[in-house]
Structures are given as C-alpha cells and as structure tokens.
Amino acid sequence: MFISSAFANGTATSGFDNYMQFLPMVAVFALFWFLMIRPQQKKMKEHQTMLAAIAKGDEVVTQGGIAGRVSNVGDNFLTIEIAQGVEIKVQKAAVTARLEKGSLKSL
C-alpha cells in the first residue's frame, strides 16, 4: 500500500547503483596494493640488484647473522671467508646486506 510495486519487486535499482556496490571493494584493493604489495615488490627488487652487484672482496652479512668477506662468486652460491682460512658456501639469496669496506675489522 505505501510501497510502490517497483520497489517491492526489487526492479528499481539502476545499473549505476550496481557498480557503486563494487566501489568499496576496489578502494580496499587499491589501498592494500599501495600499502602492502608495492613496497614489498620494491624491497625485493632492491635486494635482487644488491645480490647481482656482489663481487669478490665485498663484506656481507647472511640471514643467520654470519659476517664475512666474499672470496668466490658463483651463479647461485657464494663462498664467504668468515675467519682466516675458514670458508663457507652459502646461497646468494641468504645474503641480507652488503657492508661498507672495513666493517669486519670493527666487529
């Protein structure tokens, strides 16, 4: 009696209203992209360029906290001298940071 038959049947919504229902989901996805995914991709790209630039004689730190000087560079592995005459072989991806020259002497 007070509700028209168009609203009662649910046929009064326009195409624009249907698209407006997806706007909050698109906004949340955009926010998620700029706050989480994009910075992670940027950090990963910087790490890849750092790994590609590692050369013999560089001082590095691994994920396990082992600091040493690179004595040999391979495609996937590095040989790191952690003490005089003590060398270990680690994956390149395990290197987290490249240190400044002479940093090992101060440790």
Biopython code that builds the backbone (N, CA, C, O; Angstrom):
import numpy as np
from Bio.PDB.StructureBuilder import StructureBuilder

atoms = [
    (1, "MET", "N", (0.814, -1.177, 0.000)),
    (1, "MET", "CA", (0.000, 0.000, 0.000)),
    (1, "MET", "C", (0.869, 1.256, 0.000)),
    (1, "MET", "O", (0.644, 2.152, -0.813)),
    (2, "PHE", "N", (1.880, 1.342, 0.916)),
    (2, "PHE", "CA", (2.760, 2.516, 0.932)),
    (2, "PHE", "C", (3.991, 2.327, 0.041)),
    (2, "PHE", "O", (4.638, 3.309, -0.325)),
    (3, "ILE", "N", (4.321, 1.089, -0.312)),
    (3, "ILE", "CA", (5.493, 0.809, -1.137)),
    (3, "ILE", "C", (5.021, 0.558, -2.557)),
    (3, "ILE", "O", (4.102, -0.227, -2.791)),
    (4, "SER", "N", (5.655, 1.227, -3.492)),
    (4, "SER", "CA", (5.247, 1.022, -4.877)),
    (4, "SER", "C", (5.648, -0.382, -5.318)),
    (4, "SER", "O", (6.522, -1.000, -4.712)),
    (5, "SER", "N", (5.027, -0.869, -6.343)),
    (5, "SER", "CA", (5.283, -2.235, -6.792)),
    (5, "SER", "C", (6.686, -2.373, -7.378)),
    (5, "SER", "O", (7.243, -3.471, -7.358)),
    (6, "ALA", "N", (7.268, -1.308, -7.894)),
    (6, "ALA", "CA", (8.628, -1.372, -8.444)),
    (6, "ALA", "C", (9.642, -1.633, -7.351)),
    (6, "ALA", "O", (10.553, -2.435, -7.557)),
    (7, "PHE", "N", (9.527, -0.993, -6.201)),
    (7, "PHE", "CA", (10.438, -1.221, -5.095)),
    (7, "PHE", "C", (10.185, -2.571, -4.459)),
    (7, "PHE", "O", (11.130, -3.216, -4.004)),
    (8, "ALA", "N", (8.963, -3.012, -4.413)),
    (8, "ALA", "CA", (8.636, -4.296, -3.822)),
    (8, "ALA", "C", (9.224, -5.437, -4.636)),
    (8, "ALA", "O", (9.625, -6.453, -4.068)),
    (9, "ASN", "N", (9.284, -5.293, -5.939)),
    (9, "ASN", "CA", (9.840, -6.331, -6.804)),
    (9, "ASN", "C", (11.364, -6.262, -6.872)),
    (9, "ASN", "O", (11.999, -7.213, -7.328)),
    (10, "GLY", "N", (11.952, -5.172, -6.434)),
    (10, "GLY", "CA", (13.402, -5.014, -6.484)),
    (10, "GLY", "C", (13.906, -4.637, -7.856)),
    (10, "GLY", "O", (15.082, -4.854, -8.151)),
    (11, "THR", "N", (13.076, -4.087, -8.696)),
    (11, "THR", "CA", (13.482, -3.733, -10.059)),
    (11, "THR", "C", (13.809, -2.256, -10.200)),
    (11, "THR", "O", (14.036, -1.794, -11.318)),
    (12, "ALA", "N", (13.841, -1.510, -9.128)),
    (12, "ALA", "CA", (14.056, -0.076, -9.222)),
    (12, "ALA", "C", (15.533, 0.304, -9.201)),
    (12, "ALA", "O", (15.848, 1.485, -9.349)),
    (13, "THR", "N", (16.446, -0.639, -9.025)),
    (13, "THR", "CA", (17.868, -0.300, -8.995)),
    (13, "THR", "C", (18.377, -0.071, -10.403)),
    (13, "THR", "O", (18.010, -0.785, -11.336)),
    (14, "SER", "N", (19.206, 0.909, -10.540)),
    (14, "SER", "CA", (19.773, 1.223, -11.854)),
    (14, "SER", "C", (21.123, 0.534, -12.012)),
    (14, "SER", "O", (21.647, -0.028, -11.050)),
    (15, "GLY", "N", (21.679, 0.571, -13.193)),
    (15, "GLY", "CA", (22.988, -0.012, -13.449)),
    (15, "GLY", "C", (24.075, 0.697, -12.679)),
    (15, "GLY", "O", (25.055, 0.069, -12.277)),
    (16, "PHE", "N", (23.928, 1.989, -12.463)),
    (16, "PHE", "CA", (24.902, 2.770, -11.724)),
    (16, "PHE", "C", (24.984, 2.303, -10.273)),
    (16, "PHE", "O", (26.072, 2.231, -9.702)),
    (17, "ASP", "N", (23.835, 1.986, -9.681)),
    (17, "ASP", "CA", (23.822, 1.505, -8.292)),
    (17, "ASP", "C", (24.550, 0.175, -8.165)),
    (17, "ASP", "O", (25.208, -0.084, -7.158)),
    (18, "ASN", "N", (24.435, -0.651, -9.165)),
    (18, "ASN", "CA", (25.138, -1.936, -9.129)),
    (18, "ASN", "C", (26.651, -1.745, -9.133)),
    (18, "ASN", "O", (27.369, -2.459, -8.434)),
    (19, "TYR", "N", (27.135, -0.790, -9.913)),
    (19, "TYR", "CA", (28.567, -0.517, -9.941)),
    (19, "TYR", "C", (29.043, 0.148, -8.654)),
    (19, "TYR", "O", (30.181, -0.063, -8.236)),
    (20, "MET", "N", (28.207, 0.929, -8.037)),
    (20, "MET", "CA", (28.574, 1.602, -6.781)),
    (20, "MET", "C", (28.774, 0.603, -5.651)),
    (20, "MET", "O", (29.472, 0.908, -4.684)),
    (21, "GLN", "N", (28.184, -0.575, -5.748)),
    (21, "GLN", "CA", (28.368, -1.589, -4.721)),
    (21, "GLN", "C", (29.798, -2.134, -4.738)),
    (21, "GLN", "O", (30.297, -2.581, -3.706)),
    (22, "PHE", "N", (30.453, -2.103, -5.883)),
    (22, "PHE", "CA", (31.818, -2.618, -6.003)),
    (22, "PHE", "C", (32.876, -1.567, -5.691)),
    (22, "PHE", "O", (34.049, -1.906, -5.537)),
    (23, "LEU", "N", (32.489, -0.314, -5.595)),
    (23, "LEU", "CA", (33.443, 0.759, -5.329)),
    (23, "LEU", "C", (34.204, 0.566, -4.011)),
    (23, "LEU", "O", (35.419, 0.763, -4.008)),
    (24, "PRO", "N", (33.573, 0.197, -2.899)),
    (24, "PRO", "CA", (34.354, -0.028, -1.670)),
    (24, "PRO", "C", (35.368, -1.166, -1.805)),
    (24, "PRO", "O", (36.466, -1.079, -1.256)),
    (25, "MET", "N", (35.015, -2.225, -2.525)),
    (25, "MET", "CA", (35.962, -3.325, -2.712)),
    (25, "MET", "C", (37.158, -2.883, -3.545)),
    (25, "MET", "O", (38.289, -3.281, -3.265)),
    (26, "VAL", "N", (36.922, -2.072, -4.557)),
    (26, "VAL", "CA", (38.010, -1.558, -5.388)),
    (26, "VAL", "C", (38.906, -0.630, -4.563)),
    (26, "VAL", "O", (40.129, -0.663, -4.696)),
    (27, "ALA", "N", (38.297, 0.188, -3.721)),
    (27, "ALA", "CA", (39.075, 1.098, -2.870)),
    (27, "ALA", "C", (39.935, 0.322, -1.874)),
    (27, "ALA", "O", (41.085, 0.693, -1.637)),
    (28, "VAL", "N", (39.403, -0.735, -1.295)),
    (28, "VAL", "CA", (40.175, -1.547, -0.347)),
    (28, "VAL", "C", (41.328, -2.233, -1.069)),
    (28, "VAL", "O", (42.440, -2.296, -0.543)),
    (29, "PHE", "N", (41.072, -2.746, -2.266)),
    (29, "PHE", "CA", (42.146, -3.386, -3.028)),
    (29, "PHE", "C", (43.245, -2.381, -3.370)),
    (29, "PHE", "O", (44.428, -2.699, -3.258)),
    (30, "ALA", "N", (42.868, -1.178, -3.784)),
    (30, "ALA", "CA", (43.864, -0.149, -4.113)),
    (30, "ALA", "C", (44.685, 0.219, -2.883)),
    (30, "ALA", "O", (45.902, 0.373, -2.979)),
    (31, "LEU", "N", (44.047, 0.358, -1.747)),
    (31, "LEU", "CA", (44.752, 0.658, -0.500)),
    (31, "LEU", "C", (45.694, -0.482, -0.131)),
    (31, "LEU", "O", (46.838, -0.248, 0.257)),
    (32, "PHE", "N", (45.217, -1.699, -0.251)),
    (32, "PHE", "CA", (46.036, -2.878, 0.029)),
    (32, "PHE", "C", (47.254, -2.903, -0.886)),
    (32, "PHE", "O", (48.359, -3.210, -0.439)),
    (33, "TRP", "N", (47.059, -2.582, -2.164)),
    (33, "TRP", "CA", (48.153, -2.581, -3.134)),
    (33, "TRP", "C", (49.226, -1.574, -2.759)),
    (33, "TRP", "O", (50.411, -1.910, -2.745)),
    (34, "PHE", "N", (48.828, -0.339, -2.454)),
    (34, "PHE", "CA", (49.812, 0.709, -2.184)),
    (34, "PHE", "C", (50.456, 0.605, -0.814)),
    (34, "PHE", "O", (51.560, 1.113, -0.620)),
    (35, "LEU", "N", (49.802, -0.034, 0.137)),
    (35, "LEU", "CA", (50.384, -0.132, 1.470)),
    (35, "LEU", "C", (51.148, -1.421, 1.722)),
    (35, "LEU", "O", (52.025, -1.456, 2.584)),
    (36, "MET", "N", (50.831, -2.491, 0.981)),
    (36, "MET", "CA", (51.488, -3.765, 1.272)),
    (36, "MET", "C", (52.238, -4.363, 0.083)),
    (36, "MET", "O", (53.416, -4.698, 0.209)),
    (37, "ILE", "N", (51.598, -4.498, -1.034)),
    (37, "ILE", "CA", (52.200, -5.217, -2.152)),
    (37, "ILE", "C", (53.297, -4.402, -2.821)),
    (37, "ILE", "O", (54.387, -4.921, -3.063)),
    (38, "ARG", "N", (53.033, -3.152, -3.122)),
    (38, "ARG", "CA", (54.015, -2.309, -3.837)),
    (38, "ARG", "C", (55.314, -2.123, -3.045)),
    (38, "ARG", "O", (56.386, -2.280, -3.631)),
    (39, "PRO", "N", (55.278, -1.798, -1.748)),
    (39, "PRO", "CA", (56.552, -1.678, -1.014)),
    (39, "PRO", "C", (57.331, -2.985, -0.950)),
    (39, "PRO", "O", (58.561, -2.976, -0.995)),
    (40, "GLN", "N", (56.623, -4.116, -0.844)),
    (40, "GLN", "CA", (57.300, -5.400, -0.808)),
    (40, "GLN", "C", (57.993, -5.693, -2.135)),
    (40, "GLN", "O", (59.110, -6.210, -2.145)),
    (41, "GLN", "N", (57.351, -5.373, -3.248)),
    (41, "GLN", "CA", (57.966, -5.568, -4.555)),
    (41, "GLN", "C", (59.189, -4.670, -4.726)),
    (41, "GLN", "O", (60.194, -5.086, -5.303)),
    (42, "LYS", "N", (59.102, -3.445, -4.225)),
    (42, "LYS", "CA", (60.232, -2.510, -4.317)),
    (42, "LYS", "C", (61.413, -3.031, -3.499)),
    (42, "LYS", "O", (62.557, -2.975, -3.950)),
    (43, "LYS", "N", (61.135, -3.530, -2.310)),
    (43, "LYS", "CA", (62.189, -4.066, -1.449)),
    (43, "LYS", "C", (62.833, -5.298, -2.088)),
    (43, "LYS", "O", (64.052, -5.464, -2.026)),
    (44, "MET", "N", (62.025, -6.155, -2.698)),
    (44, "MET", "CA", (62.544, -7.348, -3.348)),
    (44, "MET", "C", (63.420, -6.979, -4.550)),
    (44, "MET", "O", (64.442, -7.620, -4.793)),
    (45, "LYS", "N", (63.027, -5.963, -5.290)),
    (45, "LYS", "CA", (63.809, -5.527, -6.444)),
    (45, "LYS", "C", (65.163, -4.960, -5.997)),
    (45, "LYS", "O", (66.182, -5.225, -6.635)),
    (46, "GLU", "N", (65.178, -4.191, -4.920)),
    (46, "GLU", "CA", (66.429, -3.648, -4.386)),
    (46, "GLU", "C", (67.351, -4.780, -3.922)),
    (46, "GLU", "O", (68.564, -4.712, -4.122)),
    (47, "HIS", "N", (66.780, -5.816, -3.305)),
    (47, "HIS", "CA", (67.569, -6.954, -2.846)),
    (47, "HIS", "C", (68.183, -7.694, -4.037)),
    (47, "HIS", "O", (69.342, -8.105, -3.978)),
    (48, "GLN", "N", (67.422, -7.865, -5.107)),
    (48, "GLN", "CA", (67.923, -8.544, -6.298)),
    (48, "GLN", "C", (69.075, -7.753, -6.936)),
    (48, "GLN", "O", (70.059, -8.350, -7.373)),
    (49, "THR", "N", (68.966, -6.437, -6.994)),
    (49, "THR", "CA", (70.054, -5.638, -7.565)),
    (49, "THR", "C", (71.286, -5.679, -6.674)),
    (49, "THR", "O", (72.411, -5.666, -7.173)),
    (50, "MET", "N", (71.085, -5.729, -5.349)),
    (50, "MET", "CA", (72.212, -5.842, -4.422)),
    (50, "MET", "C", (72.920, -7.176, -4.616)),
    (50, "MET", "O", (74.150, -7.229, -4.621)),
    (51, "LEU", "N", (72.152, -8.260, -4.777)),
    (51, "LEU", "CA", (72.756, -9.574, -4.976)),
    (51, "LEU", "C", (73.514, -9.646, -6.300)),
    (51, "LEU", "O", (74.568, -10.277, -6.380)),
    (52, "ALA", "N", (72.988, -9.011, -7.323)),
    (52, "ALA", "CA", (73.651, -9.028, -8.626)),
    (52, "ALA", "C", (74.957, -8.233, -8.602)),
    (52, "ALA", "O", (75.854, -8.498, -9.402)),
    (53, "ALA", "N", (75.071, -7.274, -7.703)),
    (53, "ALA", "CA", (76.257, -6.419, -7.641)),
    (53, "ALA", "C", (77.346, -6.961, -6.718)),
    (53, "ALA", "O", (78.413, -6.355, -6.619)),
    (54, "ILE", "N", (77.109, -8.080, -6.044)),
    (54, "ILE", "CA", (78.113, -8.631, -5.125)),
    (54, "ILE", "C", (79.306, -9.143, -5.928)),
    (54, "ILE", "O", (79.153, -9.862, -6.915)),
    (55, "ALA", "N", (80.484, -8.756, -5.482)),
    (55, "ALA", "CA", (81.725, -9.164, -6.155)),
    (55, "ALA", "C", (82.717, -9.686, -5.112)),
    (55, "ALA", "O", (82.514, -9.540, -3.906)),
    (56, "LYS", "N", (83.771, -10.285, -5.602)),
    (56, "LYS", "CA", (84.820, -10.807, -4.730)),
    (56, "LYS", "C", (85.424, -9.655, -3.921)),
    (56, "LYS", "O", (85.742, -8.598, -4.467)),
    (57, "GLY", "N", (85.576, -9.876, -2.614)),
    (57, "GLY", "CA", (86.144, -8.860, -1.742)),
    (57, "GLY", "C", (85.102, -8.052, -0.980)),
    (57, "GLY", "O", (85.451, -7.330, -0.045)),
    (58, "ASP", "N", (83.834, -8.158, -1.358)),
    (58, "ASP", "CA", (82.778, -7.443, -0.636)),
    (58, "ASP", "C", (82.551, -8.089, 0.723)),
    (58, "ASP", "O", (82.727, -9.296, 0.892)),
    (59, "GLU", "N", (82.160, -7.271, 1.678)),
    (59, "GLU", "CA", (81.834, -7.764, 3.014)),
    (59, "GLU", "C", (80.321, -7.836, 3.132)),
    (59, "GLU", "O", (79.622, -6.865, 2.844)),
    (60, "VAL", "N", (79.810, -9.004, 3.562)),
    (60, "VAL", "CA", (78.371, -9.251, 3.583)),
    (60, "VAL", "C", (77.946, -9.858, 4.913)),
    (60, "VAL", "O", (78.765, -10.343, 5.694)),
    (61, "VAL", "N", (76.628, -9.813, 5.142)),
    (61, "VAL", "CA", (76.011, -10.454, 6.300)),
    (61, "VAL", "C", (74.914, -11.363, 5.773)),
    (61, "VAL", "O", (74.137, -10.964, 4.906)),
    (62, "THR", "N", (74.848, -12.587, 6.291)),
    (62, "THR", "CA", (73.824, -13.539, 5.872)),
    (62, "THR", "C", (72.598, -13.428, 6.767)),
    (62, "THR", "O", (72.606, -12.711, 7.767)),
    (63, "GLN", "N", (71.543, -14.150, 6.392)),
    (63, "GLN", "CA", (70.322, -14.151, 7.191)),
    (63, "GLN", "C", (70.558, -14.715, 8.586)),
    (63, "GLN", "O", (69.873, -14.333, 9.534)),
    (64, "GLY", "N", (71.513, -15.610, 8.715)),
    (64, "GLY", "CA", (71.827, -16.192, 10.016)),
    (64, "GLY", "C", (72.697, -15.301, 10.877)),
    (64, "GLY", "O", (72.990, -15.649, 12.020)),
    (65, "GLY", "N", (73.115, -14.162, 10.358)),
    (65, "GLY", "CA", (73.929, -13.225, 11.129)),
    (65, "GLY", "C", (75.420, -13.437, 10.966)),
    (65, "GLY", "O", (76.206, -12.829, 11.692)),
    (66, "ILE", "N", (75.829, -14.281, 10.037)),
    (66, "ILE", "CA", (77.254, -14.534, 9.807)),
    (66, "ILE", "C", (77.814, -13.438, 8.907)),
    (66, "ILE", "O", (77.305, -13.186, 7.815)),
    (67, "ALA", "N", (78.871, -12.795, 9.389)),
    (67, "ALA", "CA", (79.519, -11.740, 8.617)),
    (67, "ALA", "C", (80.832, -12.260, 8.070)),
    (67, "ALA", "O", (81.565, -12.972, 8.757)),
    (68, "GLY", "N", (81.127, -11.902, 6.833)),
    (68, "GLY", "CA", (82.372, -12.356, 6.236)),
    (68, "GLY", "C", (82.664, -11.632, 4.944)),
    (68, "GLY", "O", (81.906, -10.765, 4.507)),
    (69, "ARG", "N", (83.792, -12.011, 4.332)),
    (69, "ARG", "CA", (84.239, -11.408, 3.081)),
    (69, "ARG", "C", (84.051, -12.430, 1.966)),
    (69, "ARG", "O", (84.411, -13.598, 2.118)),
    (70, "VAL", "N", (83.491, -11.991, 0.854)),
    (70, "VAL", "CA", (83.227, -12.876, -0.282)),
    (70, "VAL", "C", (84.559, -13.238, -0.939)),
    (70, "VAL", "O", (85.329, -12.360, -1.329)),
    (71, "SER", "N", (84.821, -14.553, -1.058)),
    (71, "SER", "CA", (86.062, -14.989, -1.686)),
    (71, "SER", "C", (85.822, -15.605, -3.064)),
    (71, "SER", "O", (86.756, -15.713, -3.859)),
    (72, "ASN", "N", (84.582, -16.010, -3.359)),
    (72, "ASN", "CA", (84.266, -16.564, -4.665)),
    (72, "ASN", "C", (82.783, -16.340, -4.948)),
    (72, "ASN", "O", (81.944, -16.508, -4.062)),
    (73, "VAL", "N", (82.464, -15.961, -6.183)),
    (73, "VAL", "CA", (81.082, -15.721, -6.566)),
    (73, "VAL", "C", (80.704, -16.682, -7.686)),
    (73, "VAL", "O", (81.364, -16.740, -8.724)),
    (74, "GLY", "N", (79.625, -17.438, -7.456)),
    (74, "GLY", "CA", (79.099, -18.332, -8.482)),
    (74, "GLY", "C", (77.744, -17.829, -8.935)),
    (74, "GLY", "O", (77.326, -16.725, -8.587)),
    (75, "ASP", "N", (77.063, -18.656, -9.716)),
    (75, "ASP", "CA", (75.744, -18.260, -10.192)),
    (75, "ASP", "C", (74.723, -18.223, -9.061)),
    (75, "ASP", "O", (73.967, -17.260, -8.932)),
    (76, "ASN", "N", (74.703, -19.274, -8.240)),
    (76, "ASN", "CA", (73.711, -19.364, -7.162)),
    (76, "ASN", "C", (74.330, -19.365, -5.770)),
    (76, "ASN", "O", (73.626, -19.166, -4.780)),
    (77, "PHE", "N", (75.638, -19.588, -5.683)),
    (77, "PHE", "CA", (76.284, -19.697, -4.386)),
    (77, "PHE", "C", (77.452, -18.735, -4.270)),
    (77, "PHE", "O", (78.060, -18.343, -5.266)),
    (78, "LEU", "N", (77.754, -18.361, -3.027)),
    (78, "LEU", "CA", (78.913, -17.529, -2.703)),
    (78, "LEU", "C", (79.785, -18.298, -1.721)),
    (78, "LEU", "O", (79.281, -19.068, -0.903)),
    (79, "THR", "N", (81.072, -18.090, -1.804)),
    (79, "THR", "CA", (81.974, -18.608, -0.792)),
    (79, "THR", "C", (82.393, -17.414, 0.052)),
    (79, "THR", "O", (82.933, -16.430, -0.453)),
    (80, "ILE", "N", (82.131, -17.527, 1.353)),
    (80, "ILE", "CA", (82.403, -16.423, 2.274)),
    (80, "ILE", "C", (83.465, -16.858, 3.268)),
    (80, "ILE", "O", (83.361, -17.913, 3.893)),
    (81, "GLU", "N", (84.483, -16.030, 3.402)),
    (81, "GLU", "CA", (85.525, -16.288, 4.396)),
    (81, "GLU", "C", (85.106, -15.597, 5.694)),
    (81, "GLU", "O", (85.049, -14.369, 5.766)),
    (82, "ILE", "N", (84.813, -16.406, 6.720)),
    (82, "ILE", "CA", (84.326, -15.847, 7.982)),
    (82, "ILE", "C", (85.447, -15.658, 8.994)),
    (82, "ILE", "O", (85.304, -14.894, 9.948)),
    (83, "ALA", "N", (86.555, -16.348, 8.790)),
    (83, "ALA", "CA", (87.762, -16.179, 9.594)),
    (83, "ALA", "C", (88.928, -16.572, 8.697)),
    (83, "ALA", "O", (88.721, -17.123, 7.615)),
    (84, "GLN", "N", (90.138, -16.294, 9.134)),
    (84, "GLN", "CA", (91.286, -16.599, 8.302)),
    (84, "GLN", "C", (91.377, -18.112, 8.091)),
    (84, "GLN", "O", (91.573, -18.877, 9.035)),
    (85, "GLY", "N", (91.231, -18.517, 6.838)),
    (85, "GLY", "CA", (91.313, -19.940, 6.488)),
    (85, "GLY", "C", (89.998, -20.700, 6.656)),
    (85, "GLY", "O", (89.950, -21.898, 6.377)),
    (86, "VAL", "N", (88.934, -20.039, 7.102)),
    (86, "VAL", "CA", (87.635, -20.694, 7.284)),
    (86, "VAL", "C", (86.661, -20.114, 6.272)),
    (86, "VAL", "O", (86.312, -18.935, 6.325)),
    (87, "GLU", "N", (86.226, -20.969, 5.344)),
    (87, "GLU", "CA", (85.298, -20.524, 4.315)),
    (87, "GLU", "C", (84.034, -21.362, 4.354)),
    (87, "GLU", "O", (84.080, -22.565, 4.614)),
    (88, "ILE", "N", (82.907, -20.719, 4.093)),
    (88, "ILE", "CA", (81.631, -21.419, 3.997)),
    (88, "ILE", "C", (80.987, -21.063, 2.672)),
    (88, "ILE", "O", (81.248, -20.011, 2.088)),
    (89, "LYS", "N", (80.148, -21.961, 2.220)),
    (89, "LYS", "CA", (79.442, -21.729, 0.963)),
    (89, "LYS", "C", (77.974, -21.514, 1.304)),
    (89, "LYS", "O", (77.362, -22.340, 1.982)),
    (90, "VAL", "N", (77.406, -20.397, 0.831)),
    (90, "VAL", "CA", (76.003, -20.059, 1.102)),
    (90, "VAL", "C", (75.316, -19.691, -0.207)),
    (90, "VAL", "O", (75.967, -19.326, -1.186)),
    (91, "GLN", "N", (74.002, -19.793, -0.204)),
    (91, "GLN", "CA", (73.239, -19.351, -1.358)),
    (91, "GLN", "C", (73.276, -17.830, -1.422)),
    (91, "GLN", "O", (73.359, -17.154, -0.397)),
    (92, "LYS", "N", (73.212, -17.307, -2.630)),
    (92, "LYS", "CA", (73.205, -15.853, -2.790)),
    (92, "LYS", "C", (72.001, -15.225, -2.092)),
    (92, "LYS", "O", (72.105, -14.145, -1.509)),
    (93, "ALA", "N", (70.864, -15.905, -2.157)),
    (93, "ALA", "CA", (69.640, -15.361, -1.565)),
    (93, "ALA", "C", (69.737, -15.240, -0.048)),
    (93, "ALA", "O", (68.944, -14.519, 0.557)),
    (94, "ALA", "N", (70.689, -15.930, 0.582)),
    (94, "ALA", "CA", (70.843, -15.867, 2.031)),
    (94, "ALA", "C", (71.554, -14.595, 2.488)),
    (94, "ALA", "O", (71.574, -14.295, 3.682)),
    (95, "VAL", "N", (72.132, -13.852, 1.559)),
    (95, "VAL", "CA", (72.817, -12.604, 1.912)),
    (95, "VAL", "C", (71.774, -11.514, 2.088)),
    (95, "VAL", "O", (70.972, -11.256, 1.190)),
    (96, "THR", "N", (71.790, -10.873, 3.255)),
    (96, "THR", "CA", (70.800, -9.832, 3.533)),
    (96, "THR", "C", (71.345, -8.426, 3.366)),
    (96, "THR", "O", (70.592, -7.504, 3.052)),
    (97, "ALA", "N", (72.645, -8.246, 3.573)),
    (97, "ALA", "CA", (73.186, -6.886, 3.492)),
    (97, "ALA", "C", (74.639, -6.920, 3.032)),
    (97, "ALA", "O", (75.375, -7.875, 3.279)),
    (98, "ARG", "N", (75.012, -5.865, 2.369)),
    (98, "ARG", "CA", (76.398, -5.639, 1.993)),
    (98, "ARG", "C", (76.944, -4.571, 2.917)),
    (98, "ARG", "O", (76.343, -3.507, 3.062)),
    (99, "LEU", "N", (78.074, -4.841, 3.539)),
    (99, "LEU", "CA", (78.670, -3.914, 4.499)),
    (99, "LEU", "C", (79.659, -2.989, 3.807)),
    (99, "LEU", "O", (80.139, -3.269, 2.709)),
    (100, "GLU", "N", (79.949, -1.885, 4.474)),
    (100, "GLU", "CA", (80.975, -0.955, 3.991)),
    (100, "GLU", "C", (82.346, -1.611, 4.138)),
    (100, "GLU", "O", (82.546, -2.451, 5.015)),
    (101, "LYS", "N", (83.274, -1.231, 3.291)),
    (101, "LYS", "CA", (84.631, -1.773, 3.365)),
    (101, "LYS", "C", (85.231, -1.443, 4.735)),
    (101, "LYS", "O", (85.127, -0.316, 5.220)),
    (102, "GLY", "N", (85.853, -2.441, 5.341)),
    (102, "GLY", "CA", (86.490, -2.271, 6.636)),
    (102, "GLY", "C", (85.547, -2.487, 7.813)),
    (102, "GLY", "O", (85.961, -2.311, 8.959)),
    (103, "SER", "N", (84.323, -2.852, 7.577)),
    (103, "SER", "CA", (83.367, -3.069, 8.668)),
    (103, "SER", "C", (83.708, -4.307, 9.487)),
    (103, "SER", "O", (83.430, -4.349, 10.686)),
    (104, "LEU", "N", (84.304, -5.307, 8.861)),
    (104, "LEU", "CA", (84.627, -6.531, 9.580)),
    (104, "LEU", "C", (85.706, -6.306, 10.638)),
    (104, "LEU", "O", (85.712, -6.980, 11.668)),
    (105, "LYS", "N", (86.613, -5.370, 10.392)),
    (105, "LYS", "CA", (87.674, -5.115, 11.360)),
    (105, "LYS", "C", (87.123, -4.479, 12.628)),
    (105, "LYS", "O", (87.703, -4.628, 13.703)),
    (106, "SER", "N", (86.010, -3.774, 12.506)),
    (106, "SER", "CA", (85.447, -3.121, 13.690)),
    (106, "SER", "C", (84.563, -4.051, 14.500)),
    (106, "SER", "O", (84.157, -3.704, 15.609)),
    (107, "LEU", "N", (84.257, -5.227, 13.969)),
    (107, "LEU", "CA", (83.402, -6.184, 14.689)),
    (107, "LEU", "C", (84.161, -6.968, 15.693)),
    (107, "LEU", "O", (83.587, -7.813, 16.379)),
]
sb = StructureBuilder()
sb.init_structure("model")
sb.init_model(0)
sb.init_chain("A")
sb.init_seg("    ")
for serial, (resi, resn, name, xyz) in enumerate(atoms, 1):
    if name == "N":
        sb.init_residue(resn, " ", resi, " ")
    sb.init_atom(name, np.array(xyz, "f"), 0.0, 1.0, " ", f" {name:<3s}", serial, name[0])
structure = sb.get_structure()
